[in-house]
């Protein structure tokens, strides 16, 4: 999906314009993603700290075995949340998985916004993107600075003979 968006942006690159509204919206979205990441990470740390030593029973190869939750969290980290350990931990700590799902959704929205509004993928920003964005922001600042200035006052008067 983002590849299609990026292609559209590349075709319409000259139509992308930095505005104060877009920049402010980017700041809001950026804060939302960072806050959601901090919240989900804190929930995870709390669950691991408070329950990491707790034993749980889980089915493995047709047998019920007992493991501590820390081992299950390690498996989720390596294998992803869809593994057996992830399914068990979702039962025990649904709020952790829900918080990460919210954070992922916000991150996807953020990524889509940066592609459609600024022409780059936020998590794959290059130095070239950064330089272009900096130049565009400088241009915007200059436009804002002279917006209410009557430039005709700065021009030398014409001499009429």
Secondary structure, DSSP 8 states (H G I E B T S, - for coil): -HHHHHHHHHHTGGG----HHHHHHHHHHHHHHHHHHHHHHHHHHHHHHHHTT-EEEEEETTEEEEEEHHHHHHHHHHH-TTSHHHHHHHHH-HHHHHHHHHHHHHHHHHHHHHHHHHSS-GGG--HHHHHHHHHHHHHHHHHHHHTT--GGGGS------
